[in-house]
Amino acid sequence: LSQPLAYLLLAKLAAAGDLIENLSFGHHGINREMPGWRPTAINHELQYYSDRIILTPPYPGGTRASLWSDNKSSTTAWTAEFQFRVNGQESGGGNLQLWYTKEKEIIGTNSAFTVGHFDGLVLVIDQYGGQGGSIRGFLNDGEHSFKSEHQLESLAFGHCTYHYRNLGRPSKLKVSNHNGLTVTVDDQICFSTPEIQMPSGYYFGVTATTTDTPDSFEVFKLENQQGKYHVGDHHTGGHHSEDHHASESAPHHLDDFPGSPEVLPDVDADTITKEGEQFADLHNRLQGMTHLVANMYVDLRALREGQKEHHEAQMEHMQNIQGSRETGLPVETVNTINRLSERLANIERMMETAQRDRENARNAVARLQSAVDQMHGGISEHLPEKIVVRTSAPKMTLFLFIILGAQAVLVAAYVVYKRRRNGMPKKYL
């Protein structure tokens, strides 16, 4: 192989090996099996779609759900990308948590406000602060019981304001555990600290909780990658100004679209002389292109399904409007009439099916009777003549009844005769 083709092959293999399959879901779509993950729901059932899972439905309230990985993280350098969407009333009091913890059984479907002792990290997405939403980070070494803390907000080591409700698109929360802990949302830094480095051997999990005013928490994917994810990373400290200066000459076409990855700055090929630098640059660009194509595929599929559902709803609504114009009735009444008509049509089909079954049963009985008659005739033909004659010969009982009947008639005639004779006038000589 030539040197560029070898670089291309190695870059593809490196990009494919970054994803930790057993700690990720949603990168190939959503299905009910979800290998490596265990879903749980309380007071409702999870709703699975091709591109997302609805952890808590828009109705009813007071529901809880969780997704926990079956496997532990085996590396200390990882980046987790979590995509979610929240719909509901602005006054909703639900919360969504992303966990990286040592104990998943004691957490279950609890939120950060109802869990007891645990060891690990939790990111809380809720309406704290009354500013339309926030993202806060909490750490616990197992010493604190969060449900017993009266001022839990004081334990947050980082936070940022983020309006996450009713955006109409997925929000992208990214956590990087590499030379510190960095949290970004929609490719903007939320908070970062070099003093926190999470260990390996912990579980990833997602929990959602709603109050009486329900929230619809939808999860699209959770991708875990080994090492630091370069595409879309935002550096802090002394590297921030250098990256900003280098990206001034980069194209900004993707910046017009929310949630799009940050483009890599253009670099003159003459400045890259070492093979390692060439491979790193090619690897980063191919990896960014791979993720961009995957995101485009997911977005196109979601757009196609959304357009299909919208088209069906619009067609049904247009039919109701047409019926309303023709009859002069309200659209809601026409819709109710159409539903009743569909139910009546279903009942008619059921009645027709029952009638056909009855006719089939009647024909089956007739065929059975005909078969019995034919069998009886065939048996009579093959019987010996003595048996046939004996069977059809007169019975002794019939003769007895005839004799007794004749005697009864004679007795009755004699009685009548005696009565008439006694009733005749007597002649005296």
C-alpha positions in Angstrom: 0.0 0.0 0.0 1.1 3.6 -0.6 1.8 5.8 2.3 -1.5 7.9 2.0 -3.6 4.8 1.8 -1.8 3.3 4.8 -2.5 6.5 6.7 -6.2 6.4 5.6 -6.5 2.7 6.7 -4.9 3.3 10.1 -7.0 6.4 10.6 -10.2 4.5 10.0 -9.1 1.7 12.3 -8.3 4.2 15.0 -11.6 6.0 14.6 -13.5 2.7 14.8 -11.6 1.7 17.9 -12.3 4.8 19.9 -15.9 4.0 20.6 -16.5 1.8 23.7 -19.4 -0.4 22.4 -20.4 -2.0 25.6 -20.8 1.4 27.3 -22.7 3.1 24.5 -26.1 3.1 22.9 -27.9 5.0 20.2 -25.0 5.2 17.8 -26.6 2.6 15.6 -30.2 3.6 16.4 -32.5 2.4 19.2 -34.1 -1.0 19.7 -35.7 -2.7 22.6 -32.9 -5.1 23.3 -30.2 -2.5 24.0 -27.3 -4.9 24.6 -25.2 -4.0 27.6 -27.9 -1.7 29.1 -30.7 -2.4 31.6 -33.8 -0.1 31.4 -36.3 0.3 34.2 -39.5 2.3 34.5 -41.9 3.0 37.3 -45.6 3.9 36.9 -45.3 3.7 33.1 -43.7 1.8 30.2 -40.7 3.0 28.2 -41.5 4.1 24.7 -38.9 3.0 22.0 -38.5 4.8 18.7 -35.9 4.3 16.0 -33.8 7.2 17.2 -34.7 7.8 20.8 -36.2 6.4 24.1 -38.9 8.3 26.0 -37.9 7.8 29.6 -40.8 9.6 31.0 -44.0 10.3 29.0 -45.9 13.6 28.7 -48.6 12.0 30.8 -49.1 11.0 33.6 -46.8 12.7 36.1 -45.0 11.2 39.0 -43.0 8.7 36.9 -39.4 7.5 37.1 -37.1 5.7 34.8 -33.4 4.7 34.5 -30.8 3.2 32.1 -27.8 1.5 33.6 -24.8 -0.1 31.9 -24.1 -3.7 32.6 -20.4 -3.2 32.3 -17.9 -1.0 34.1 -15.5 1.5 32.5 -12.1 0.0 32.1 -10.2 3.2 31.3 -9.6 6.5 33.2 -9.5 8.6 30.0 -12.9 8.8 28.4 -15.3 11.2 26.8 -19.1 10.6 27.2 -21.5 12.4 24.8 -25.1 12.4 26.0 -27.9 13.6 23.7 -31.3 14.4 25.2 -34.4 16.4 24.7 -37.0 17.8 27.2 -40.6 18.8 26.4 -43.3 20.0 28.7 -44.7 22.9 30.5 -42.3 25.6 31.6 -43.4 25.0 35.2 -42.3 21.4 35.1 -40.3 20.3 38.1 -38.7 17.1 36.7 -35.0 16.4 36.6 -32.5 14.4 34.5 -29.3 12.9 35.8 -26.2 11.5 34.1 -24.3 9.2 36.5 -20.8 7.8 36.7 -20.8 5.8 39.9 -19.4 2.8 41.7 -22.8 1.5 43.0 -25.7 1.4 40.6 -28.0 -0.9 42.6 -28.5 1.6 45.5 -29.3 4.4 43.0 -31.7 2.6 40.7 -34.3 5.1 39.5 -33.6 7.7 42.2 -32.6 11.2 41.5 -29.8 13.2 43.1 -32.4 14.5 45.6 -33.7 11.1 46.7 -30.5 9.0 46.7 -28.7 8.2 49.8 -24.9 7.3 50.0 -23.1 6.7 46.7 -19.6 7.0 45.4 -19.2 8.8 42.1 -20.2 11.7 39.9 -23.7 13.0 38.9 -24.7 15.8 36.6 -28.1 17.2 37.3 -30.3 18.9 34.7 -33.2 20.7 36.2 -34.9 24.1 36.7 -32.7 25.2 39.6 -32.3 28.9 40.0 -35.4 30.0 38.2 -33.4 31.0 35.1 -34.9 28.5 32.6 -32.6 25.6 33.5 -29.2 24.7 34.8 -26.6 21.9 34.7 -24.8 21.2 38.0 -22.1 18.7 38.9 -21.9 16.8 42.2 -19.3 14.5 43.7 -19.7 12.1 46.5 -17.2 9.7 48.1 -19.9 7.7 49.9 -19.8 9.9 53.1 -22.9 12.1 52.3 -26.5 11.0 52.1 -27.9 13.4 49.5 -31.5 12.9 50.5 -30.6 14.1 54.0 -28.8 17.2 52.9 -30.9 20.3 53.5 -28.7 22.5 51.2 -27.7 20.1 48.5 -27.0 23.0 46.1 -24.0 24.0 48.2 -22.2 20.7 47.3 -22.1 21.4 43.6 -18.6 21.9 42.4 -19.6 23.4 39.0 -22.7 24.7 37.3 -23.9 26.7 34.3 -27.2 28.1 33.1 -28.7 26.2 30.1 -32.2 26.6 28.7 -32.9 23.0 27.7 -36.8 22.9 27.6 -38.8 22.8 24.4 -35.8 23.5 22.0 -37.2 21.2 19.3 -33.8 19.5 18.9 -31.5 17.3 20.9 -29.2 18.9 23.4 -25.6 17.6 23.4 -23.9 17.2 26.8 -20.3 16.1 26.7 -18.2 15.0 29.7 -14.4 14.6 29.2 -12.4 12.8 31.9 -8.9 13.5 30.7 -6.4 15.6 32.6 -9.2 16.9 34.7 -13.0 17.0 34.2 -14.6 19.2 31.5 -18.4 19.5 30.9 -19.6 21.1 27.7 -23.2 21.6 26.4 -23.9 22.2 22.7 -20.1 22.6 22.2 -19.9 25.4 24.7 -18.0 25.0 28.0 -20.3 24.6 31.0 -17.6 24.1 33.7 -14.2 22.6 33.9 -11.7 21.7 36.7 -8.2 20.2 36.5 -8.5 18.9 40.1 -11.0 16.1 39.4 -10.0 12.9 37.7 -12.6 10.1 37.9 -11.2 6.5 38.3 -12.0 3.5 36.3 -14.3 0.6 37.3 -17.5 2.7 37.5 -20.9 2.3 35.8 -22.6 4.8 33.5 -26.3 5.5 34.1 -29.2 7.8 33.3 -32.2 8.5 35.5 -35.2 10.8 35.0 -37.9 11.8 37.5 -41.1 13.9 37.0 -43.4 15.6 39.5 -47.2 16.1 39.2 -46.5 18.5 36.3 -45.0 15.9 33.9 -42.0 16.3 31.7 -41.1 14.3 28.7 -37.4 13.3 28.9 -36.2 11.8 25.7 -32.7 10.2 25.3 -31.2 9.8 21.9 -27.8 8.3 22.6 -24.9 8.0 25.0 -21.5 7.5 23.3 -18.5 6.7 25.3 -15.1 7.0 23.6 -11.7 6.1 24.9 -9.3 9.0 25.3 -10.0 12.6 24.6 -12.4 13.5 21.9 -10.7 16.2 19.7 -13.5 17.1 17.4 -15.5 19.9 19.0 -13.2 20.0 22.1 -12.9 23.4 23.9 -9.6 24.0 25.7 -9.3 26.1 28.8 -6.4 28.0 30.3 -3.4 28.9 28.1 -4.5 26.9 25.1 -7.8 28.7 24.7 -6.3 31.8 23.1 -4.0 29.8 20.8 -6.9 27.6 19.6 -9.1 30.7 19.1 -6.4 32.4 17.0 -5.9 29.3 14.9 -9.6 28.9 14.2 -10.0 32.5 13.0 -9.1 31.4 9.4 -11.4 28.4 9.5 -14.7 28.4 7.6 -17.7 29.2 9.7 -20.5 27.7 7.6 -21.3 25.0 10.2 -21.6 27.7 12.9 -24.9 28.7 11.5 -26.4 25.4 12.6 -26.9 24.7 16.3 -25.4 21.5 17.6 -22.9 21.1 14.7 -19.4 20.1 15.5 -16.6 22.7 15.5 -14.6 22.6 12.3 -10.9 22.0 12.4 -8.8 24.9 11.3 -7.2 24.8 7.9 -3.5 24.0 8.0 -1.0 24.4 5.3 0.3 21.0 4.2 3.9 22.3 4.0 3.8 22.9 7.8 3.2 19.2 8.6 6.5 17.5 7.9 6.5 14.6 10.5 4.6 11.4 9.8 3.1 11.3 13.3 1.7 14.8 12.8 0.3 13.9 9.4 -1.4 10.8 10.8 -2.8 12.7 13.7 -4.2 15.4 11.5 -5.7 12.9 9.1 -7.1 10.8 11.9 -8.8 13.9 13.5 -10.3 15.0 10.2 -11.6 11.5 9.3 -13.0 11.0 12.7 -14.8 14.4 12.6 -16.1 13.5 9.2 -17.4 10.1 10.4 -19.2 11.7 13.3 -20.7 14.4 11.1 -22.0 11.8 8.6 -23.5 9.7 11.4 -25.2 12.8 12.8 -26.5 13.7 9.4 -27.9 10.2 8.9 -29.6 10.3 12.3 -31.0 13.7 11.7 -32.3 12.8 8.2 -34.0 9.7 9.5 -35.6 11.6 12.3 -36.7 14.3 9.8 -38.2 11.6 7.5 -40.2 10.0 10.3 -41.3 13.4 11.6 -42.4 14.5 8.1 -44.3 11.2 7.7 -46.1 11.6 11.0 -46.8 15.3 10.2 -48.1 14.4 6.8 -50.5 11.7 8.1 -51.8 14.1 10.8 -52.3 16.9 8.2 -54.2 14.5 5.9 -56.5 13.4 8.7 -57.0 17.1 9.7 -57.8 18.0 6.0 -60.3 15.3 5.8 -62.0 16.5 8.9 -62.0 20.1 7.6 -63.5 18.9 4.3 -66.2 17.0 6.2 -66.9 20.1 8.3 -67.4 22.2 5.2 -69.8 19.8 3.7 -71.9 19.2 6.8 -71.6 22.5 8.5 -70.5 20.8 11.8 -67.5 21.7 13.9 -64.2 19.9 13.1 -64.2 18.1 16.5 -67.7 16.8 15.8 -66.6 15.5 12.3 -63.6 13.9 13.9 -65.8 12.1 16.5 -68.2 11.0 13.7 -65.3 9.6 11.7 -64.1 7.6 14.7 -67.6 6.3 15.3 -67.9 5.4 11.6 -64.6 3.5 11.8 -65.9 1.6 14.8 -69.2 0.8 13.1 -67.2 -0.4 10.1 -65.2 -2.7 12.3 -68.4 -4.0 13.9 -69.9 -4.7 10.5 -66.8 -6.6 9.4 -67.0 -8.6 12.6 -70.7 -9.4 12.0 -70.0 -10.4 8.4 -67.2 -12.7 9.6 -69.6 -14.2 12.2 -72.3 -14.8 9.6 -69.8 -16.5 7.3 -68.7 -18.7 10.1 -72.4 -19.6 10.8 -73.0 -20.4 7.2 -69.9 -22.5 7.1 -71.0 -24.4 10.2 -74.5 -25.0 8.7 -72.9 -26.4 5.5 -70.6 -28.6 7.6 -73.6 -30.0 9.6 -75.5 -30.6 6.3 -72.5 -32.5 4.9 -72.2 -34.5 8.1 -75.9 -35.4 7.9 -75.6 -36.5 4.3 -72.5 -38.6 5.2 -74.5 -40.2 8.0 -77.4 -41.0 5.7 -75.1 -42.5 3.1 -73.3 -44.5 5.7 -76.7 -45.8 7.0 -77.8 -46.8 3.5 -74.6 -48.5 2.9 -74.8 -50.5 6.1 -78.5 -51.6 5.3 -77.4 -52.8 1.9 -74.7 -55.0 3.3 -76.8 -56.6 6.1 -78.1 -60.2 5.7 -81.7 -60.5 4.5 -82.8 -62.3 7.7 -81.6 -59.4 9.8 -83.4 -56.9 7.5 -86.7 -58.9 7.6 -86.5 -59.4 11.3 -85.8 -55.7 11.8 -88.7 -54.6 9.6 -91.2 -57.4 10.7 -94.2 -56.4 12.8 -93.7 -56.5 16.5 -95.7 -58.6 19.1 -96.5 -55.5 21.0 -98.5 -54.2 18.1 -100.7 -57.4 18.0 -101.4 -57.1 21.7 -102.5 -53.6 21.4 -104.8 -54.5 18.5 -106.4 -57.4 20.5 -106.9 -55.3 23.6 -108.3 -52.5 21.5 -110.9 -54.8 19.9 -112.0 -56.2 23.3 -112.3 -52.7 24.7 -114.6 -51.7 21.7 -116.8 -54.8 22.3 -117.1 -54.0 26.0 -118.0 -50.5 25.3 -120.7 -51.6 22.7 -122.1 -54.0 25.2 -122.4 -51.4 27.9 -124.1 -49.0 25.5 -126.5 -51.7 24.5 -127.4 -52.6 28.1 -128.1 -48.9 28.9 -130.4 -48.4 25.9 -132.2 -51.6 26.7 -132.8 -50.7 30.3 -134.0 -47.3 29.2 -136.7 -48.7 26.8 -140.4 -48.7 28.1 -141.4 -52.1 29.5 -144.4 -53.9 28.1 -146.9 -55.4 30.6 -149.2 -58.2 29.5 
